[in-house]
Amino acid sequence: DDQPCHYDPQSSAANDTGFVDVPSGKERALMKAVAAVGPVSVAIDAGHESFQFYHSEELDHGVLVVGYGFEGEDVDGKKFWIVKN
């Protein structure tokens, strides 16, 4: 197809208003991004040893982090992420 792309803003379903670059492995930075801008799209590196018995062909995976929390009395408890697949 050699036709030029015709963009109509009235037909758009969503708008990108910006992004936050979260360095790989920086948990605190991801927590701050989720708190500041809301859900964050992340990639899971399934090459980690915790995936050693996974038998699918596709190892890397994208998910949406929508929140986080702590089990226990304070922030020193067990940390967890709330993720949509």
Buried (B, 14 or more C-beta within 10 A) or exposed (E): EEEEEEEEEEEEEEEEEEEEEBEEEEEEBBBEBBEEEEBBEBEEEBEEEEBEEEEEEEEEEEBEBEBBEEEEEEEEEEEEBEBEE
